[in-house]
Amino acid sequence: MATCKFLCRYSLSFLELSTTRIGTCTPSLHFSGHRLLFRSSGFKLKSNRHSTRPYGVVSVESVDDSYTSPDEDEVKQTSVGDLIWRNSNDDVTSFMKMERAIEPRSNTRFPYLDKFKTGSSFLSSREVLDAVEPSLMELRKERFRNVVNNRTYSVCLVVEGLSDAGNVSAVFRSADALGFQSVHVVALDSRKRYREHRHVSMGAEKWLDIELWDTTEECFDVLKSRGYRIATTHLGMETVSVYDMDWSQPTAIVVGNEGRGISEEALKLSDMHCSIPMKGMVDSFNVSVASGILMHHAVCDRTTRLGAHGDLTSEEKQILLAEFSLRHSRSSISIAHEYAKRKIAASPKL
């Protein structure tokens, strides 16, 4: 660790402490022609919020010893709930862009409607793609298509009462990597700071549909209205091995607090209890590891039974593809709005 700190501190000292924004929104670093005099706190790393990449880009800026960056103040006041989606009307700052269906929709798990609100009008997913795709690189578009083809809402993950924001971040990363689009977070401690754990999630929360709930009962009621069976992970006599479950059925798998496990309320309200068979001396996994094992096995089981894990219809794939294109960057939102303005201007006036 000491070696890493040394390399970071002194190798960057010969760089000109400035950034230049170019078309791809990637900062460029220029070597200075003279030796820089500095102290150990003479520069600071911070994330580039306007990056079009799915995770932060590092930029370098010169600071004084007495300087306190706005990011540090923000970290102190920012909770997980502030940084992942809550039901918001702001289509620029909210992660979810396409219009969402109004609850309840019986046995319907795909949340989006085929329209994107822009001013007083709407664009369809096809129009969004026509507007935004020309601005995306081919590799990015191909990545979006591959991800959408392997996404599902048929199995979702519920994390109840986790107190370690790092574990929450790790769960997000595993869900995205394994193709689970829907994650629910119940009764999260809003005082926990999430910004400092974003390196764990690698920005995965940007590409997921994350819903926050104040109570377990409220969360379970909505999930059941969407057609999910609720399976809580629990060590007990009447539990089913996760390897004996049929994961082709719509399932919400619930993992609990690192110390206390699943709450009594969740156990009472769930449809079944399940567990991962343990072969060693310890009787449990870390919650983020358990979540990864559960989701990976669900993918394998669904692939065996159904032929594939992803199960979206062609229409749903197009809508989610439009959603990802809009989430790509703020410029994508601006492009869609400009497209809508041109569409309105070209429409014949009555």
PyMOL commands that set and color helices and strands:
alter all, ss='L'
color gray80, all
select helices_A, chain A and resi 2-14+70-77+80-83+125-135+138-149+165-178+195-201+204-207+216-225+242-244+264-269+287-306+314-327+330-346
alter helices_A, ss='H'
color red, helices_A
select strands_A, chain A and resi 15-16+30-31+43-47+58-62+116-118+121-123+155-160+182-186+209-213+229-233+240-241+251-255+272-275
alter strands_A, ss='S'
color yellow, strands_A
deselect
rebuild
show_as cartoon
